Amino acid sequence: MSELINNSNKRKELLKHMILKLHDGEAPEDVNRQLIALLKKVPYGEVVEVEQELINEGLPEQEVLRLCDVHTKALEGAIDTDSAKPAPPGHPADTFLQENKLLLEVVSQLEEIYTKIKSADSANNYNELFLKMRGLFNSLMDVDKHYQRKENLLFPFLEKNGITGPPKVMWGKHDETREFLKAAIEALSVEGDISAEDAQAAVDFVLKQASDAVADMTLKEEQILLPMCMDRLTEIEWYEIYRQTSDYGYCLYDPKEEWKPDGLILETEIPTLGDAIKLSTGSFNIEELEAVFAHLPVDITLVDKDDKVKFFSNSKDRIFSRSRAILGRDVRYCHPPSSVNIVDQIVADFRSGKASKAPFWITLHGRFILIEYYALRNEAGEYLGTLEVSRDLTEERALEGEQRLLSYSKEAESGE
């Protein structure tokens, strides 16, 4: 037995045999008991190697995808991650892990509501519970950015290291989860009174399937994918992923720590673009442009033509708080469910050319706030996106008479 436990090839052969038994229909619980009894623990890297070998030997990727969740259940508690390298704060792997924690918190909140719905308590307000779940599923939709970073940044480096099959299988699970989440959002968008029977059916057949898919993927990442990537990828490869992460945005999380490999002269090893930005009426360098947006007395948010949040200004007195977690997020999921229909109408009218500006004004904490949306178009009239501009006009509305003499505010005099 000790020879089996300490011999990698024999362990992998046994694991391969067990996985094939799953494909022949054996119950995952039985396979799990046999694995733990025979091997105690399976090193995380060997799980990926066995899946790759099975695919190389002719097991169709679609078959691996079909039983991927069964594999996960069978391997639960049998994967050894004790030797996994820790990821420092700010490292892309750490960012994936922090995002997973927040995703699981959302899933936990949904599970609490599922339990309440399944109790069929006559005091339940199912319409209110559906509204809460719609907001939580809007948050789960943020996982798309997490998956895009894996697909477009992490998986290419795995493929360079000869690991091609498992990323394809995982990508297939991403797409499956995306479809589950879309179905959940649709199921939660029903109108009219919701009965206990309809609410329970939605949980059983749509909602739990979607949230479980998100939770299961966090397990696959934390026990197998990320430990293996920490072993295989070089610091330069991780830094290339780090540099491009913000292009896709973060999932429910905004890392505060910067990260770069120790002891590497990155400027000579990784080319960077110059910081000059030339426009038709002049130019900025990056520092100047950052300062301009930081000092503008307005909040600006840019949504691109594909309805994804692309940019926001970050002045110290923002009216509506923003974090980099919204970058790359569908604009519909940045608003409460009750106002999504308004967002849809604005975007549709801007895209079609029916309208080019949509103003709103509200009173928030005693302040008068003007919120305006502008359709962005190029010289040919093609729709480029939507610009949201918010201003606090409380002081401006109170102005009277004229001020012709130079006068500084107390804030300016104090140097703030």
C-alpha positions in Angstrom: 0.0 0.0 0.0 2.8 2.5 0.9 4.4 1.8 -2.5 1.1 2.7 -4.2 0.7 5.9 -2.1 4.3 7.1 -2.8 4.5 6.2 -6.5 3.2 8.9 -8.8 2.7 6.7 -11.8 0.8 4.1 -9.9 -1.4 6.7 -8.2 -2.3 8.2 -11.6 -3.1 4.8 -13.0 -5.4 4.1 -10.1 -7.0 7.6 -10.4 -7.5 7.1 -14.1 -9.1 3.7 -13.4 -11.5 5.4 -10.9 -12.5 8.2 -13.3 -13.2 5.6 -16.0 -15.5 3.8 -13.5 -17.4 7.1 -13.1 -17.9 7.2 -16.9 -19.2 3.6 -16.7 -21.9 4.8 -14.3 -20.5 4.0 -10.9 -21.7 6.3 -8.1 -19.3 9.1 -7.3 -19.8 8.5 -3.5 -18.5 4.9 -3.9 -15.6 6.1 -6.0 -14.8 8.7 -3.4 -14.7 6.1 -0.6 -12.4 3.8 -2.6 -10.0 6.7 -3.5 -9.7 7.8 0.1 -9.3 4.2 1.3 -6.5 3.4 -1.2 -4.7 6.7 -1.7 -5.7 8.9 1.3 -4.8 12.0 -0.8 -4.2 12.8 -4.5 -1.7 15.6 -5.3 -3.6 18.4 -7.2 -1.2 18.3 -10.1 -1.9 14.7 -10.8 -5.6 15.3 -11.3 -4.9 17.6 -14.2 -2.3 15.2 -15.7 -4.7 12.3 -15.6 -7.5 14.3 -17.3 -5.0 15.4 -20.0 -3.8 11.7 -20.4 -7.4 10.5 -20.7 -8.2 13.1 -23.4 -4.9 12.2 -25.2 -5.9 8.5 -25.1 -9.2 9.2 -26.9 -11.8 10.1 -24.2 -13.8 12.9 -25.8 -13.6 16.3 -24.2 -17.4 16.5 -24.3 -17.6 13.3 -22.2 -15.1 14.8 -19.7 -17.3 18.0 -19.6 -20.5 16.0 -19.2 -19.1 14.2 -16.0 -17.0 17.1 -14.8 -19.2 17.7 -11.8 -19.3 14.0 -11.0 -15.4 14.0 -11.0 -15.5 16.9 -8.5 -17.9 15.1 -6.2 -15.8 11.9 -6.4 -12.6 13.8 -5.6 -14.0 15.9 -2.8 -11.8 15.6 0.3 -9.3 13.4 -1.6 -7.2 16.2 -3.2 -4.0 17.2 -1.4 -3.2 20.9 -1.6 -0.9 21.1 1.4 2.2 21.7 -0.8 0.5 24.4 -2.8 2.4 27.7 -3.1 0.7 30.7 -1.4 -0.1 33.7 -3.7 1.0 37.1 -2.2 -1.5 39.9 -2.0 -2.2 41.5 -5.4 -1.0 38.5 -7.3 -3.5 37.4 -10.0 -4.0 34.0 -8.2 -4.8 35.8 -4.9 -7.3 38.0 -6.8 -9.0 34.9 -8.1 -9.2 33.6 -4.6 -10.6 36.8 -3.1 -13.2 37.0 -5.8 -14.2 33.4 -5.0 -14.7 34.3 -1.3 -17.2 37.0 -2.3 -18.9 34.8 -4.8 -19.4 32.2 -2.1 -20.8 34.8 0.2 -23.4 35.7 -2.4 -24.2 32.0 -2.9 -24.6 31.6 0.9 -27.1 34.5 1.0 -29.1 32.8 -1.8 -29.1 29.5 0.1 -30.6 31.2 3.1 -33.4 32.5 0.8 -33.9 29.1 -0.8 -34.4 27.6 2.7 -37.0 30.2 3.5 -38.8 29.5 0.2 -38.7 25.8 0.7 -40.3 26.2 4.1 -43.5 27.4 2.3 -44.2 29.7 5.2 -47.5 31.5 4.5 -46.0 34.7 5.8 -43.4 34.7 3.0 -43.6 37.6 0.5 -42.4 35.7 -2.5 -42.3 38.8 -4.7 -40.0 40.5 -2.2 -37.8 37.4 -2.0 -37.6 37.2 -5.8 -36.5 40.9 -5.9 -33.7 40.1 -3.3 -32.6 37.1 -5.3 -32.6 39.1 -8.5 -30.1 41.5 -6.9 -27.9 38.7 -5.7 -27.9 37.0 -9.1 -27.0 40.3 -10.7 -23.9 40.1 -8.5 -23.2 36.5 -9.5 -23.3 37.6 -13.2 -20.1 39.5 -12.4 -18.4 36.0 -12.5 -18.2 36.5 -16.3 -15.2 38.8 -15.8 -13.5 36.2 -13.6 -14.1 33.5 -16.3 -12.9 35.8 -19.1 -9.6 36.4 -17.3 -9.1 32.7 -17.0 -10.0 32.0 -20.6 -8.1 34.8 -22.2 -5.1 35.3 -19.8 -4.6 32.2 -17.8 -5.5 29.4 -20.2 -3.1 30.5 -23.0 -0.1 30.0 -20.6 -1.4 26.6 -19.6 -1.5 25.6 -23.2 2.1 26.8 -23.7 2.9 24.4 -20.9 1.3 21.5 -22.8 -1.9 21.5 -20.7 -4.7 21.8 -23.4 -7.5 19.5 -22.5 -8.5 20.6 -18.9 -8.7 24.3 -19.9 -11.1 23.4 -22.7 -13.2 21.4 -20.3 -13.3 24.2 -17.8 -14.1 26.7 -20.5 -17.1 24.5 -21.4 -18.2 24.6 -17.7 -17.9 28.4 -17.8 -20.3 28.6 -20.8 -22.7 26.2 -19.1 -22.7 28.3 -15.9 -23.3 31.5 -18.0 -26.4 29.9 -19.5 -27.6 28.8 -16.0 -27.2 32.3 -14.8 -29.1 33.8 -17.7 -31.9 31.4 -17.1 -31.9 32.4 -13.4 -32.2 36.1 -14.2 -35.1 35.3 -16.6 -36.9 33.2 -14.0 -36.6 36.0 -11.5 -38.0 38.6 -14.0 -41.6 37.3 -13.8 -44.4 39.8 -13.3 -47.4 39.6 -11.1 -47.9 37.8 -7.8 -45.6 34.8 -7.2 -47.0 31.7 -5.5 -45.2 29.4 -3.1 -45.4 26.6 -5.7 -43.8 28.7 -8.5 -41.1 30.0 -6.1 -40.2 26.5 -5.1 -40.2 25.2 -8.7 -37.8 28.1 -9.6 -35.4 27.2 -6.8 -35.5 23.5 -7.7 -35.1 23.6 -11.4 -33.3 26.9 -12.2 -31.9 29.0 -9.4 -30.0 26.4 -7.3 -28.6 24.9 -10.5 -27.0 28.2 -11.3 -25.7 29.1 -7.9 -24.3 25.6 -7.4 -22.5 25.8 -10.7 -20.7 29.0 -9.5 -19.8 27.5 -6.2 -18.6 24.2 -7.7 -16.2 26.1 -10.0 -14.6 27.9 -7.0 -13.8 24.4 -5.6 -12.2 23.3 -8.9 -10.1 26.5 -9.0 -8.9 26.4 -5.5 -8.2 22.7 -5.2 -6.8 22.0 -8.6 -6.4 24.9 -11.1 -4.7 27.7 -9.1 -2.3 25.5 -7.2 -1.2 23.8 -10.4 -0.8 27.2 -12.1 1.3 28.5 -9.3 3.7 25.6 -9.9 3.7 25.8 -13.7 3.7 29.5 -14.6 6.8 31.7 -14.4 6.8 35.1 -12.6 7.0 36.8 -16.0 4.0 35.0 -17.2 2.0 35.9 -14.0 3.1 39.5 -14.4 1.8 39.5 -18.0 -1.5 38.3 -16.7 -1.4 40.9 -13.9 -0.8 43.7 -16.4 -3.8 42.8 -18.5 -6.2 41.9 -15.7 -7.7 45.4 -15.5 -8.6 45.2 -19.3 -11.3 42.6 -18.2 -12.2 44.0 -14.8 -12.6 42.4 -11.4 -15.4 40.3 -10.0 -17.0 41.8 -6.9 -13.5 42.7 -5.6 -11.1 45.6 -6.1 -7.5 44.6 -5.1 -5.8 47.4 -3.3 -2.3 45.9 -3.3 0.0 46.3 -6.3 2.1 43.3 -7.2 5.2 42.7 -9.3 7.8 39.9 -9.2 10.8 40.5 -7.0 14.2 41.0 -8.6 13.1 41.3 -12.2 13.8 44.3 -14.4 10.4 44.3 -15.9 10.8 47.4 -18.1 13.3 45.6 -20.3 11.5 42.3 -20.4 8.0 43.4 -20.9 7.4 46.2 -23.5 5.1 49.0 -22.4 3.3 51.6 -24.4 4.3 55.3 -24.3 2.1 57.5 -22.1 1.4 60.3 -24.6 -2.3 60.5 -25.6 -2.7 62.7 -28.6 -6.2 64.2 -29.3 -7.4 66.5 -32.1 -7.1 69.6 -29.9 -3.9 68.7 -28.0 -2.3 66.0 -25.9 -1.9 64.7 -22.3 0.5 62.5 -20.6 -1.0 59.9 -18.3 -0.2 61.8 -15.1 -2.0 64.9 -16.5 -5.0 63.0 -17.6 -5.4 61.3 -14.3 -5.2 64.7 -12.6 -7.8 66.2 -14.9 -10.3 63.4 -14.2 -9.5 63.5 -10.4 -10.3 67.3 -10.3 -13.3 67.6 -12.6 -16.4 68.6 -10.4 -18.4 65.8 -12.0 -18.7 62.0 -11.8 -18.1 60.4 -15.2 -18.8 56.8 -16.1 -18.3 55.4 -19.6 -20.3 52.5 -21.0 -19.0 51.1 -24.3 -21.1 50.1 -27.3 -21.3 46.5 -26.0 -23.0 47.9 -22.8 -19.9 47.1 -20.6 -18.5 49.7 -18.1 -15.2 50.8 -19.5 -14.1 53.7 -17.4 -15.0 55.9 -14.4 -13.5 59.1 -13.0 -12.2 58.9 -9.5 -12.4 62.2 -7.7 -12.3 62.3 -3.9 -15.8 63.7 -3.7 -17.6 61.2 -5.9 -21.4 61.3 -5.5 -21.9 57.7 -6.4 -19.1 55.4 -5.2 -17.4 53.2 -7.8 -14.7 50.5 -7.6 -12.7 48.8 -10.3 -14.9 45.7 -9.8 -17.5 47.3 -12.1 -15.0 47.5 -15.0 -16.1 45.2 -17.8 -19.5 44.6 -16.1 -22.7 44.7 -18.0 -24.3 48.1 -17.1 -27.6 46.4 -16.4 -26.0 44.6 -13.4 -24.8 47.9 -12.0 -28.3 49.1 -11.2 -31.0 47.7 -8.9 -33.5 45.4 -10.5 -36.3 48.0 -10.2 -34.5 50.4 -12.6 -33.1 48.0 -15.1 -36.0 48.6 -17.5 -35.0 52.3 -17.6 -31.4 51.5 -18.3 -32.5 49.2 -21.1 -34.7 51.9 -22.6 -32.0 54.5 -22.5 -29.4 52.2 -24.2 -31.9 51.1 -26.8 -33.0 54.6 -27.7 -29.4 55.8 -27.8 -28.3 52.9 -30.0 -31.2 53.4 -32.4 -30.7 57.1 -32.7 -34.1 57.9 -31.2 -32.5 60.0 -28.4 -29.1 61.4 -27.5 -29.6 62.7 -24.0 -31.5 61.6 -20.9 -31.5 63.9 -17.8 -32.7 63.0 -14.3 -32.4 64.9 -11.0 -32.9 63.7 -7.5 -32.4 64.8 -3.9 -29.8 62.7 -2.1 -28.9 63.2 1.5 -30.2 66.8 1.2 -28.1 67.5 -1.9 -29.5 68.3 -5.4 -28.0 65.9 -7.9 -28.3 66.2 -11.7 -27.6 62.9 -13.6 -27.3 63.1 -17.4 -26.7 60.4 -19.9 -25.3 61.2 -23.3 -25.1 59.0 -26.4 -21.5 59.0 -27.8 -21.2 58.8 -31.6 -18.4 59.2 -34.1 -18.4 61.5 -37.1 -20.2 58.9 -39.1 -23.0 58.8 -36.5 -22.1 55.3 -35.3 -23.0 54.6 -31.7 -19.8 54.3 -29.5 -21.4 54.0 -26.1 -23.1 56.0 -23.3 -21.5 58.6 -21.0 -23.0 59.1 -17.5 -22.3 62.5 -16.0 -23.4 63.3 -12.4 -23.1 66.7 -10.7 -23.9 68.1 -7.3 -25.6 71.4 -8.0 -26.6 72.3 -4.5 -24.2 75.3 -4.2 -24.8 76.4 -7.8 -28.6 76.6 -7.2 -28.0 78.8 -4.2 -25.9 81.4 -6.1 -27.3 85.0 -6.3 -26.0 88.3 -7.7 -22.5 88.4 -9.1 -18.9 87.6 -8.0 -16.4 89.6 -9.9 -13.5 89.8 -7.4 -11.0 87.0 -6.8 -12.0 84.9 -3.8 -10.8 81.5 -2.8 -12.9 79.0 -0.9 -11.8 77.9 2.6 -11.0 74.5 1.1 -8.6 76.1 -1.3 -7.0 78.2 1.4 -6.4 75.2 3.5 -4.6 73.5 0.6 -7.0 70.5 0.5 
